[in-house]
Structures are given as C-alpha cells and as structure tokens.
Amino acid sequence: MPAVSLKAFVEANSEVQLLWPNYPSLNASTIADVLIENKADFLPGAWWTVAGPGCSEVAARLSKSAKSFVDWEKGCINGGPETIPARLAIYQTVYRSIR
C-alpha cells in the first residue's frame, strides 16, 4: 500500500497509533517499517478492504457472484483491469471454502 493509504489506516485506528510514541507525528517513509516490526503489516490491507474510502458500502454487498467481487475490486482495491481475472478466481475459491 502507498504511504498515504498506510497513514489513513493509522489515523483511523487508535490502537495502532500506540505504536508511535509521538503520534500524531508520523514519518510517512517509515510507517510500513513500524507495522512490520510490530507484526501488524497485514492489518492495513485487511482494514482497507472493508473500511477504506468507499469500501464499506461495496464490501457489504460481497457475495458469491462475480459481479459483486468485480464491483469491490474496481471500487476499493483499484488493482487495475489486468488483476481482476486472477483475483476473481482466488476470491471464488476462498468463498467456496468458507461457505
């Protein structure tokens, strides 16, 4: 994730802010390092998928349909059109596994 997105994640999560003794002072170039050091590097991506800008509304409509995933992919993740088929296949596999 880009530093601006990592900063949005930190600003939205008071528990994570505790990792910075001088919060709200953040060095954008070291946010990822601090998260990795504290084994919290998975959290921003997980948070973004359901709470990032515009994501909560789209994530609430996720279902087994390919359209719901593509809407979420385009609206929240913005990985680019070339990523959609591969990610859709993974999503469908995971969705079938957890049902």
Contact map, one row per residue, 1 for C-alpha under 8 A:
111011000000000000000000000000000000000000011000000000000000000000000000000000000000000000000000000
111111000000000000000000000000000000000000000000000000000000000000000000000000000000000000000000000
111111100000000000000000000110110000000000000000000000000000000000000000000000000000000000000000000
011111110000000000000000000100000000000000000000000000000000000000000000000000000000000000000000000
111111111000000000000000000000000000000000000000000000000000000000000000000000000000000000000000000
111111111100000000000000000000110000000000010000000000000000000000000000000000000000000000000000000
001111111110000000000000000100100000000000000000000000000000000000000000000000000000000000000000000
000111111111000000000000000000000000000000000000000000000000000000000000000000000000000000000000000
000011111111100000000000000000000000000000010011000100000000000000000000000000000000000000000000000
000001111111110110000000000000000000000000000000000000000000000000000000000000000000000000000000000
000000111111110010000000000000000000000000000000000000000000000000000000000000000000000000000000000
000000011111110000000000000000000000000000000000000000000000000000000000000000000000000000000000000
000000001111111110000000000000000000000000000000000000000000000000000000000000000000000000000000000
000000000111111111000000000000000000000000000000000000000000000000000000000000000000000000000000000
000000000000111111100000000000000000000000000000000000000000000000000000000000000000000000000000000
000000000100111111100000000000000000000000000000000000000000000000000000000000000000000000000000000
000000000110111111110011000000000000000000000000000000000000000000000000000000000000000000000000000
000000000000011111111010000000000000000000000000000000000000000000000000000000000000000000000000000
000000000000001111111000000000000100010000000000000000000000000000000000000000000000000000000000000
000000000000000011111111110000000000000000000000000000000000000000000000000000000000000000000000000
000000000000000001111110000000000000000000000000000000000000000000000000000000000000000000000000000
000000000000000000011111110000000000000000000000000000000000000000000000000000000000000000000000000
000000000000000011011111110000000000000000000000000000000000000000000000000000000000000000000000000
000000000000000010010111110000000000000000000000000000000000000000000000000000000000000000000000000
000000000000000000010111111000000000000000000000000000000000000000000000000000000000000000000000000
000000000000000000010111111100100000000000000000000000000000000000000000000000000000000000000000000
000000000000000000000000111111100000000000000000000000000000000000000000000000000000000000000000000
001100100000000000000000011111100000000000000000000000000000000000000000000000000000000000000000000
001000000000000000000000001111110000000000000000000000000000000000000000000000000000000000000000000
000000000000000000000000001111111100000000000000000000000000000000000000000000000000000000000000000
001001100000000000000000011111111110000000000000000000000000000000000000000000000000000000000000000
001001000000000000000000000011111111000010000000000000000000000000000000000000000000000000000000000
000000000000000000000000000001111111100000000000000000000000000000000000000000000000000000000000000
000000000000000000100000000001111111110000000000000000000000000000000000000000000000000000000000000
000000000000000000000000000000111111111110000000000000000000000000000000000000000000000000000000000
000000000000000000000000000000011111111110000000000000000000000000000000000000000000000000000000000
000000000000000000000000000000001111111100000000000000000000000000000000000000000000000000000000000
000000000000000000100000000000000111111110000000000000000000000000000000000000000000000000000000000
000000000000000000000000000000000011111111000000000000000000000000000000000000000000000000000000000
000000000000000000000000000000000011111111110000000000000000000000000000000000000000000000000000000
000000000000000000000000000000010011011111110000000000000000000000000000000000000000000000000000000
000000000000000000000000000000000000001111111100000000000000000000000000000000000000000000000000000
000000000000000000000000000000000000000111111110000000000000000000000000000000000000000000000000000
100001001000000000000000000000000000000111111111000000000000000000000000000000000000000000000000000
100000000000000000000000000000000000000001111111100000000000000000000000000000000000000000000000000
000000000000000000000000000000000000000001111111110000000000000000000000000000000000000000000000000
000000001000000000000000000000000000000000111111111100000000000000000000000000000000000000000000000
000000001000000000000000000000000000000000011111111110100000000000000000000100000000000000000000000
000000000000000000000000000000000000000000001111111100110010000000000000000110000000000000000000000
000000000000000000000000000000000000000000000111111100110011000000000000000000000000000000000000000
000000000000000000000000000000000000000000000011111111110000000000000000000000000000000000000000000
000000001000000000000000000000000000000000000011111111110000000000000000000100000000000000000000000
000000000000000000000000000000000000000000000001001111110000000000000000000100000000000000000000000
000000000000000000000000000000000000000000000000001111111100000000000000001100000000000000000000000
000000000000000000000000000000000000000000000001111111111110000000000001001100000000000000000000000
000000000000000000000000000000000000000000000000111111111111000000000000000000000000000000000000000
000000000000000000000000000000000000000000000000000001111111100000000000000000000000000000000000000
000000000000000000000000000000000000000000000000000001111111110000010011001100000000000000000000000
000000000000000000000000000000000000000000000000110000111111110000000001000000000000000000000000000
000000000000000000000000000000000000000000000000010000011111110000000000000000000000000000000000000
000000000000000000000000000000000000000000000000000000001111111000010000000000000000000000000000000
000000000000000000000000000000000000000000000000000000000111111110011001000000000000000000000000000
000000000000000000000000000000000000000000000000000000000000111110011000000000000000000000000000000
000000000000000000000000000000000000000000000000000000000000011111011000000000000000000000010010000
000000000000000000000000000000000000000000000000000000000000011111111000000000000000000000000000000
000000000000000000000000000000000000000000000000000000000000000111111100000000000000000100010000000
000000000000000000000000000000000000000000000000000000000000000011111110000000000000000000000000000
000000000000000000000000000000000000000000000000000000000100111111111111000000000000000000000000000
000000000000000000000000000000000000000000000000000000000000011111111111100000000000000100100000000
000000000000000000000000000000000000000000000000000000000000000001111111110000000001000100000000000
000000000000000000000000000000000000000000000000000000000100000000111111111000000000000000000000000
000000000000000000000000000000000000000000000000000000100110010000011111111110000000000000000000000
000000000000000000000000000000000000000000000000000000000000000000001111111111100001000000000000000
000000000000000000000000000000000000000000000000000000000000000000000111111111110000000000000000000
000000000000000000000000000000000000000000000000000001100100000000000011111111000000000000000000000
000000000000000000000000000000000000000000000001100111100100000000000001111111000000000000000000000
000000000000000000000000000000000000000000000000100000000000000000000001111111100000000000000000000
000000000000000000000000000000000000000000000000000000000000000000000000111111110000000000000000000
000000000000000000000000000000000000000000000000000000000000000000000000110011111111000000000000000
000000000000000000000000000000000000000000000000000000000000000000000000010001111111000000000000000
000000000000000000000000000000000000000000000000000000000000000000000000000000111111000000000000000
000000000000000000000000000000000000000000000000000000000000000000000000000000111111100000000000000
000000000000000000000000000000000000000000000000000000000000000000000000000000111111111000000000000
000000000000000000000000000000000000000000000000000000000000000000000100100000111111111100000000000
000000000000000000000000000000000000000000000000000000000000000000000000000000000111111110000000000
000000000000000000000000000000000000000000000000000000000000000000000000000000000011111111000000000
000000000000000000000000000000000000000000000000000000000000000000000000000000000011111111100000000
000000000000000000000000000000000000000000000000000000000000000001001100000000000001111111110000000
000000000000000000000000000000000000000000000000000000000000000000000000000000000000111111111000000
000000000000000000000000000000000000000000000000000000000000000000000000000000000000011111111100000
000000000000000000000000000000000000000000000000000000000000000000001000000000000000001111111110000
000000000000000000000000000000000000000000000000000000000000000101000000000000000000000111111111000
000000000000000000000000000000000000000000000000000000000000000000000000000000000000000011111111100
000000000000000000000000000000000000000000000000000000000000000000000000000000000000000001111111110
000000000000000000000000000000000000000000000000000000000000000100000000000000000000000000111111111
000000000000000000000000000000000000000000000000000000000000000000000000000000000000000000011111111
000000000000000000000000000000000000000000000000000000000000000000000000000000000000000000001111111
000000000000000000000000000000000000000000000000000000000000000000000000000000000000000000000111111
000000000000000000000000000000000000000000000000000000000000000000000000000000000000000000000011111
